[in-house]
Amino acid sequence: MFSRILIANRGEIALRIIRAARELGLETVCVYSEADKDGPWLEQADSKVCIGPPPPLDSYLRIDRIIAAAETTNADAIHPGYGFLAENAEFASVCRDCHIEFIGPSPEAMGLLGDKISCRAMAKKAGTPIFPGSEGAIDDEEEAVALAESIGFPVIVKAAAGGGGRGMRVVREASELRPSIQSAAQEAATAFGNGAVYIEKFLERARHVEVQCIGDKHGNAVHLYNRDCTSQRRHQKLIEEGPAPGVPDEIRDRVCESAAELIRNAKYAGAATCEFLMDPEFNFYMLEVNTRVQVEHPVTEMITGVDIVKESIRVAAGEPLSVEQNQVSISGHAIECRINAEDPDRNFMPQAGVVEEYRIPGGLGVRVDSHVVPGYRIPSNYDSMIAKLIVHGRDRSEAIARMRSALSEFRIGPGKTTIPLHIRLLQEPQFLEVDVDIYYVERLLEQD
């Protein structure tokens, strides 16, 4: 086991990793930017190192400065959290070259699954359901038109290295395909440094369901069942719940096991999430694999009792998984709401500034993952999420009631947050009846 872990991240995920490391008896080092010099999470680390000015490109994305911080503090492992360098294969490779353990997959496994085209090929081999579409990157627009016509419009053009909705174009007729390929490729090249794009069948009405997996360095991998992330805006998740409601157990188990098999075939060690779209007939199609811990991992922790962050640290140190598949079961239902410092009434305008009031909810089955305290100044340089509110109940109805109660208790001010939006969504008949698709939130907001 390691003795000291450097955390190459900030905010609530940095604090989450600190707590997991402390339970394992490990020391922690936090890197931070000048904007985060008073970050409350830094008080919980054993040591801290400033790595640059506020812009991420000059601090949290600087591999050289993070490695230097690890070497000067004698850290023997680095945890990237999520975002920033978490899915950067070059970073994982540099860590290995410097004899520092990267708490996550190998660069090879990350490359295989992080590139959507190679991931599709591996998924097909593992029996994981995928959309009809390209066998590889598009290099001939005429062939792309023929393929699209064979699988039927609408189709979606997607960036091989994409994420967050960038490098994606929905195409409904042949005349739109060529310009969509060109614009998606250009956007992808700018955003990810990789302009490769491919085509898949597009579902008009789909739910977003994902499978949490974790593997070790001994060839073992298990799934920790699924989550529903359909409540989202512009491909950014708002509410997550687990297990995914309304999915027949037989179908759920088959898809979950196929995801675990994909992770095994990739010789993957660490936490991974296989994301799927599901149509109204419960047909699943894989979207991508996230090669890192997810923002919504607490949902799975609440229903399975498996500490995903601690397990990831253990397997990075070479230990086998502490659970086998037959030891993993679902208990109750969990829901997570992402609390963002944004004003939903002003097109989700970010709300940077000092938090004067901060009172979190409590009670049975309520968990808050956050780095915020009264007096904390929310910087304008980073993601606007300031807290994650997670609840657990015996069933979905109890979890929803518990979340409503917890949201009504939560006090953050004076800036606006997304709490009122979450309260509204949890009362919508569509959400309650699971009559939803990935665009239903946007349709509701357009009605306002």
C-alpha positions as CSV (number, residue, x, y, z in Angstrom):
1,M,0.0,0.0,0.0
2,F,1.1,3.6,-0.6
3,S,2.2,5.9,2.1
4,R,1.4,9.2,0.6
5,I,-1.1,10.2,-2.2
6,L,-1.0,13.4,-4.1
7,I,-4.5,14.6,-5.2
8,A,-4.4,16.4,-8.6
9,N,-7.8,18.0,-8.2
10,R,-9.8,20.4,-6.1
11,G,-13.1,21.0,-4.3
12,E,-15.4,18.2,-3.2
13,I,-13.7,15.4,-5.0
14,A,-10.3,16.3,-3.4
15,L,-12.0,16.2,0.0
16,R,-13.7,12.9,-0.8
17,I,-10.3,11.4,-1.7
18,I,-8.7,12.8,1.5
19,R,-11.3,11.1,3.6
20,A,-10.9,7.8,1.8
21,A,-7.1,8.0,2.2
22,R,-7.3,8.8,5.9
23,E,-9.5,5.7,6.5
24,L,-6.7,3.7,4.8
25,G,-4.1,5.3,7.0
26,L,-2.5,7.2,4.2
27,E,-1.1,10.8,4.1
28,T,-2.3,13.2,1.5
29,V,-0.8,16.1,-0.5
30,C,-3.1,18.6,-2.3
31,V,-2.0,20.7,-5.2
32,Y,-3.9,24.0,-5.6
33,S,-4.1,27.1,-7.7
34,E,-3.8,30.6,-6.5
35,A,-7.6,30.9,-6.7
36,D,-7.9,28.0,-4.3
37,K,-5.3,29.1,-1.8
38,D,-8.0,29.3,0.9
39,G,-9.9,26.2,-0.2
40,P,-11.4,24.6,2.9
41,W,-10.4,21.1,1.7
42,L,-6.7,22.1,1.9
43,E,-7.0,22.2,5.7
44,Q,-7.7,18.4,5.8
45,A,-4.6,17.5,3.7
46,D,-1.3,16.7,5.4
47,S,0.5,19.1,3.1
48,K,-0.2,21.3,0.1
49,V,1.6,22.7,-2.9
50,C,0.7,25.7,-5.1
51,I,1.1,24.9,-8.8
52,G,0.2,28.1,-10.5
53,P,-2.3,30.9,-11.2
54,P,-6.1,30.4,-11.5
55,P,-6.5,29.3,-15.1
56,P,-6.6,25.5,-15.3
57,L,-4.1,25.5,-18.2
58,D,-1.6,27.1,-15.9
59,S,-2.3,24.9,-12.9
60,Y,-4.5,21.9,-12.7
61,L,-3.7,20.9,-16.3
62,R,0.1,21.3,-15.9
63,I,1.5,17.8,-15.9
64,D,5.0,19.0,-15.2
65,R,4.0,21.0,-12.1
66,I,1.9,18.2,-10.7
67,I,4.7,15.7,-11.2
68,A,7.2,18.1,-9.6
69,A,4.9,18.5,-6.6
70,A,4.7,14.7,-6.2
71,E,8.4,14.3,-6.4
72,T,9.2,17.1,-3.9
73,T,6.7,15.7,-1.4
74,N,7.7,12.1,-1.9
75,A,4.2,11.1,-2.9
76,D,4.2,7.5,-4.3
77,A,0.8,7.8,-6.0
78,I,-1.4,10.4,-7.7
79,H,-5.2,10.4,-7.7
80,P,-6.7,12.6,-10.5
81,G,-10.3,12.7,-9.3
82,Y,-12.6,13.6,-12.2
83,G,-12.2,16.3,-14.8
84,F,-8.9,18.0,-15.5
85,L,-6.3,15.3,-16.2
86,A,-8.4,12.3,-15.0
87,E,-8.8,10.8,-18.5
88,N,-5.5,12.0,-19.9
89,A,-3.4,9.0,-21.1
90,E,-0.3,11.1,-21.4
91,F,-0.6,12.0,-17.7
92,A,-0.9,8.4,-16.7
93,S,2.1,7.5,-18.9
94,V,4.2,10.3,-17.4
95,C,3.3,9.1,-13.9
96,R,4.5,5.6,-14.8
97,D,7.7,6.9,-16.4
98,C,8.4,8.8,-13.1
99,H,7.7,5.7,-11.0
100,I,4.6,7.3,-9.5
101,E,1.4,5.1,-9.4
102,F,-1.5,6.6,-11.3
103,I,-4.7,5.7,-9.4
104,G,-6.7,4.7,-12.4
105,P,-6.3,2.6,-15.5
106,S,-3.1,2.1,-17.4
107,P,-2.4,4.4,-20.3
108,E,-3.1,1.5,-22.7
109,A,-6.5,0.7,-21.2
110,M,-7.4,4.3,-21.0
111,G,-6.5,4.8,-24.6
112,L,-8.5,1.7,-25.7
113,L,-11.7,2.7,-23.9
114,G,-11.3,6.5,-23.9
115,D,-11.3,6.6,-27.7
116,K,-14.9,5.9,-28.7
117,I,-14.0,4.2,-31.9
118,S,-11.6,1.6,-30.4
119,C,-14.1,1.2,-27.5
120,R,-16.9,0.3,-30.0
121,A,-14.7,-2.4,-31.4
122,M,-13.9,-3.8,-28.0
123,A,-17.5,-3.6,-26.9
124,K,-18.6,-5.6,-29.9
125,K,-16.1,-8.3,-29.1
126,A,-17.2,-8.4,-25.4
127,G,-20.9,-8.7,-26.4
128,T,-21.7,-5.3,-25.0
129,P,-24.6,-3.8,-27.1
130,I,-23.6,-1.0,-29.4
131,F,-25.4,1.3,-31.9
132,P,-25.3,0.4,-35.6
133,G,-22.7,2.8,-37.1
134,S,-19.1,3.3,-38.3
135,E,-16.5,0.6,-37.9
136,G,-13.9,3.3,-37.7
137,A,-13.3,7.1,-38.2
138,I,-14.9,8.7,-41.2
139,D,-12.4,9.4,-43.9
140,D,-14.7,9.4,-46.9
141,E,-17.9,11.5,-46.9
142,E,-19.5,9.5,-49.7
143,E,-19.1,6.3,-47.8
144,A,-20.5,8.1,-44.7
145,V,-23.7,9.1,-46.7
146,A,-24.1,5.5,-47.8
147,L,-23.7,4.2,-44.3
148,A,-26.2,6.7,-42.9
149,E,-28.7,5.8,-45.5
150,S,-28.3,2.1,-44.8
151,I,-28.9,2.4,-41.0
152,G,-31.5,5.1,-41.5
153,F,-31.8,8.7,-40.5
154,P,-31.6,10.3,-38.0
155,V,-28.0,9.6,-37.2
156,I,-25.5,11.4,-35.0
157,V,-21.9,12.4,-35.8
158,K,-19.7,12.1,-32.8
159,A,-16.1,12.9,-31.9
160,A,-13.9,9.9,-31.2
161,A,-12.3,11.8,-28.3
162,G,-15.3,13.9,-27.4
163,G,-17.4,14.5,-24.3
164,G,-19.9,16.9,-22.8
165,G,-21.8,17.3,-26.1
166,R,-18.8,18.8,-28.0
167,G,-18.1,17.4,-31.5
168,M,-21.7,16.1,-31.8
169,R,-24.2,16.8,-34.5
170,V,-27.7,15.2,-35.0
171,V,-28.4,14.7,-38.7
172,R,-31.9,14.1,-40.0
173,E,-31.4,14.0,-43.7
174,A,-28.6,13.3,-46.2
175,S,-28.1,16.9,-47.3
176,E,-27.1,17.8,-43.7
177,L,-24.5,15.1,-43.3
178,R,-21.4,16.5,-45.0
179,P,-21.5,19.9,-43.4
180,S,-22.2,18.2,-40.0
181,I,-19.2,15.9,-40.4
182,Q,-17.0,18.9,-41.2
183,S,-18.2,21.1,-38.4
184,A,-18.1,18.3,-35.8
185,A,-14.5,17.4,-36.9
186,Q,-13.4,21.0,-36.6
187,E,-14.9,21.4,-33.2
188,A,-13.4,18.2,-32.0
189,A,-10.0,19.1,-33.2
190,T,-10.2,22.4,-31.4
191,A,-11.6,21.0,-28.2
192,F,-9.7,17.7,-27.9
193,G,-6.8,17.9,-30.3
194,N,-8.3,15.0,-32.3
195,G,-10.6,15.6,-35.2
196,A,-11.7,12.0,-35.8
197,V,-15.5,11.5,-36.0
198,Y,-17.8,8.6,-36.6
199,I,-21.5,7.9,-37.2
200,E,-24.1,6.1,-35.0
201,K,-27.8,5.6,-35.2
202,F,-29.6,8.4,-33.2
203,L,-32.4,7.6,-30.8
204,E,-35.1,10.2,-30.8
205,R,-36.4,9.1,-27.3
206,A,-33.9,7.6,-25.0
207,R,-33.0,7.3,-21.3
208,H,-29.4,7.6,-20.2
209,V,-28.4,4.5,-18.1
210,E,-24.9,3.7,-17.0
211,V,-23.2,0.7,-15.3
212,Q,-20.6,1.2,-12.6
213,C,-17.7,-1.2,-12.9
214,I,-14.4,-1.7,-11.1
215,G,-11.4,-3.9,-12.1
216,D,-8.1,-4.9,-10.6
217,K,-4.6,-5.8,-11.8
218,H,-5.3,-9.5,-11.4
219,G,-7.9,-9.8,-14.3
220,N,-11.0,-9.4,-12.0
221,A,-13.8,-7.0,-12.7
222,V,-17.3,-6.6,-11.2
223,H,-20.2,-4.4,-11.9
224,L,-21.9,-2.5,-9.1
225,Y,-25.3,-2.3,-11.0
226,N,-26.7,0.7,-12.8
227,R,-27.7,4.3,-12.4
228,D,-30.2,6.5,-14.4
229,C,-28.8,9.9,-15.5
230,T,-31.6,10.9,-17.8
231,S,-32.3,14.2,-16.0
232,Q,-29.8,16.5,-17.8
233,R,-29.5,19.8,-19.6
234,R,-27.3,20.2,-22.6
235,H,-25.7,16.8,-21.9
236,Q,-24.8,17.9,-18.3
237,K,-26.3,15.7,-15.7
238,L,-28.6,17.2,-13.0
239,I,-30.1,14.3,-11.1
240,E,-28.8,10.7,-10.9
241,E,-30.5,7.7,-9.3
242,G,-29.8,4.1,-8.7
243,P,-30.8,1.5,-9.5
244,A,-32.2,2.7,-12.8
245,P,-36.0,2.5,-12.2
246,G,-38.3,0.4,-14.3
247,V,-35.6,-1.7,-16.0
248,P,-36.4,-5.4,-15.8
249,D,-33.9,-7.3,-13.7
250,E,-33.1,-9.8,-16.4
251,I,-32.2,-7.1,-18.9
252,R,-30.3,-5.1,-16.2
253,D,-28.2,-8.0,-15.2
254,R,-27.3,-9.0,-18.8
255,V,-26.2,-5.5,-19.7
256,C,-24.3,-5.1,-16.4
257,E,-22.4,-8.3,-16.9
258,S,-21.6,-7.4,-20.5
259,A,-20.1,-4.1,-19.2
260,A,-18.0,-6.0,-16.7
261,E,-16.8,-8.3,-19.4
262,L,-15.7,-5.3,-21.5
263,I,-13.6,-4.0,-18.5
264,R,-12.0,-7.4,-18.1
265,N,-11.1,-7.6,-21.8
266,A,-9.5,-4.2,-21.6
267,K,-7.3,-5.4,-18.7
268,Y,-8.6,-2.4,-16.8
269,A,-7.7,-1.6,-13.2
270,G,-9.8,1.0,-11.4
271,A,-13.3,2.6,-11.5
272,A,-15.0,2.8,-14.9
273,T,-18.5,3.6,-16.0
274,C,-20.0,2.2,-19.1
275,E,-22.7,4.6,-20.4
276,F,-25.7,3.5,-22.4
277,L,-28.8,4.9,-24.1
278,M,-31.9,2.8,-23.6
279,D,-35.0,3.0,-25.9
280,P,-38.6,2.5,-24.6
281,E,-38.4,-1.2,-25.4
282,F,-35.4,-1.6,-23.1
283,N,-32.9,-2.0,-25.9
284,F,-29.5,-0.8,-24.7
285,Y,-26.7,0.8,-26.8
286,M,-23.4,1.8,-25.4
287,L,-22.4,5.4,-25.6
288,E,-18.9,5.4,-24.1
289,V,-16.7,4.4,-21.2
290,N,-15.6,7.0,-18.6
291,T,-12.2,5.9,-17.4
292,R,-12.4,7.5,-14.0
293,V,-14.5,7.9,-10.9
294,Q,-17.7,9.7,-11.8
295,V,-19.4,12.6,-10.0
296,E,-22.3,10.4,-9.3
297,H,-20.4,7.6,-7.7
298,P,-22.0,8.1,-4.2
299,V,-25.3,6.9,-5.7
300,T,-23.8,3.5,-6.2
301,E,-22.0,3.5,-2.9
302,M,-25.3,4.1,-1.1
303,I,-27.1,1.2,-2.7
304,T,-24.2,-1.4,-2.7
305,G,-22.1,-0.4,0.4
306,V,-18.9,-0.5,-1.7
307,D,-16.6,2.4,-1.2
308,I,-15.5,3.1,-4.8
309,V,-12.7,5.6,-3.9
310,K,-11.1,3.3,-1.3
311,E,-11.4,0.3,-3.6
312,S,-9.7,2.3,-6.4
313,I,-6.8,3.1,-4.2
314,R,-6.5,-0.5,-3.1
315,V,-6.4,-1.9,-6.6
316,A,-3.9,0.7,-7.8
317,A,-1.6,-0.6,-5.0
318,G,-1.9,-4.0,-6.5
319,E,-4.5,-5.5,-4.2
320,P,-7.3,-7.7,-5.6
321,L,-10.9,-6.5,-5.4
322,S,-12.3,-6.9,-2.0
323,V,-15.7,-8.1,-3.4
324,E,-16.7,-10.8,-5.8
325,Q,-19.7,-10.4,-8.1
326,N,-21.9,-12.7,-6.0
327,Q,-21.3,-10.5,-2.9
328,V,-22.6,-7.3,-4.6
329,S,-26.3,-6.6,-4.1
330,I,-28.7,-3.7,-4.2
331,S,-30.2,-2.3,-1.0
332,G,-32.9,0.3,-1.5
333,H,-32.8,3.4,-3.8
334,A,-30.5,6.4,-3.9
335,I,-30.8,9.8,-5.6
336,E,-28.1,12.5,-6.1
337,C,-28.8,16.2,-7.0
338,R,-25.9,18.3,-8.2
339,I,-26.1,21.7,-6.6
340,N,-24.6,24.2,-8.9
341,A,-23.9,27.9,-8.2
342,E,-26.0,28.9,-11.2
343,D,-29.2,31.0,-11.7
344,P,-31.7,28.8,-13.6
345,D,-33.9,31.9,-14.2
346,R,-31.1,33.7,-16.0
347,N,-30.0,30.9,-18.4
348,F,-28.0,29.2,-15.7
349,M,-25.6,32.1,-15.3
350,P,-22.7,31.2,-12.9
351,Q,-22.8,32.7,-9.5
352,A,-19.3,33.4,-8.3
353,G,-18.8,35.2,-5.0
354,V,-18.7,34.8,-1.3
355,V,-21.1,32.2,0.4
356,E,-22.5,33.9,3.4
357,E,-25.1,31.4,4.4
358,Y,-24.5,27.6,4.2
359,R,-26.6,25.2,6.1
360,I,-26.8,21.6,5.0
361,P,-29.7,19.2,5.6
362,G,-29.4,16.1,7.8
363,G,-31.3,13.1,9.0
364,L,-31.5,9.4,8.2
365,G,-30.1,8.5,4.8
366,V,-28.9,12.0,3.9
367,R,-25.3,12.6,2.7
368,V,-23.7,15.9,1.5
369,D,-20.4,15.9,-0.4
370,S,-19.2,19.4,-0.5
371,H,-16.1,21.6,0.1
372,V,-18.1,24.7,0.9
373,V,-18.2,26.5,4.3
374,P,-19.6,29.9,5.3
375,G,-17.2,32.6,4.0
376,Y,-16.0,30.5,1.1
377,R,-15.5,32.4,-2.1
378,I,-16.7,30.6,-5.2
379,P,-14.1,31.2,-7.9
380,S,-15.1,31.9,-11.5
381,N,-12.4,29.8,-13.0
382,Y,-13.9,26.3,-12.5
383,D,-17.0,24.2,-12.7
384,S,-20.0,25.7,-10.9
385,M,-20.9,22.5,-8.9
386,I,-20.5,23.4,-5.2
387,A,-22.2,20.4,-3.5
388,K,-23.8,17.0,-4.1
389,L,-26.8,16.1,-2.1
390,I,-27.4,12.3,-1.9
391,V,-30.2,10.5,-0.2
392,H,-31.0,6.8,0.4
393,G,-34.4,5.2,1.0
394,R,-35.9,1.8,1.2
395,D,-37.5,2.4,-2.2
396,R,-37.7,5.0,-4.9
397,S,-40.8,6.7,-3.3
398,E,-39.1,7.1,0.0
399,A,-35.9,8.4,-1.6
400,I,-37.8,11.0,-3.6
401,A,-39.7,12.2,-0.4
402,R,-36.4,12.3,1.5
403,M,-34.7,14.3,-1.3
404,R,-37.5,16.8,-1.4
405,S,-37.3,17.3,2.4
406,A,-33.5,17.6,2.3
407,L,-33.6,20.2,-0.6
408,S,-36.1,22.3,1.4
409,E,-33.6,22.3,4.3
410,F,-30.6,23.3,2.2
411,R,-29.6,27.0,2.6
412,I,-27.0,28.6,0.4
413,G,-26.8,32.3,-0.2
414,P,-26.8,35.0,-1.2
415,G,-26.0,33.7,-4.7
416,K,-28.5,31.6,-6.7
417,T,-28.3,27.8,-7.0
418,T,-30.0,25.0,-8.8
419,I,-31.9,23.9,-5.7
420,P,-35.3,25.3,-6.9
421,L,-34.9,23.5,-10.2
422,H,-34.3,20.2,-8.4
423,I,-37.4,20.7,-6.2
424,R,-39.4,21.4,-9.4
425,L,-38.1,18.3,-11.2
426,L,-38.8,16.0,-8.3
427,Q,-42.5,17.0,-8.5
428,E,-42.9,16.6,-12.3
429,P,-45.2,13.8,-13.2
430,Q,-42.8,12.7,-16.0
431,F,-40.0,12.2,-13.4
432,L,-42.3,10.4,-10.9
433,E,-43.6,8.1,-13.6
434,V,-40.2,7.6,-15.3
435,D,-41.7,8.8,-18.5
436,V,-38.6,10.7,-19.4
437,D,-35.9,11.0,-22.1
438,I,-32.6,12.9,-22.2
439,Y,-34.3,16.0,-23.6
440,Y,-37.3,16.3,-21.2
441,V,-35.7,18.8,-18.9
442,E,-34.9,21.1,-21.8
443,R,-38.5,20.8,-23.1
444,L,-39.7,21.8,-19.6
445,L,-37.4,24.8,-19.5
446,E,-38.5,25.9,-22.9
447,Q,-42.1,26.1,-21.7
448,D,-41.2,28.8,-19.1
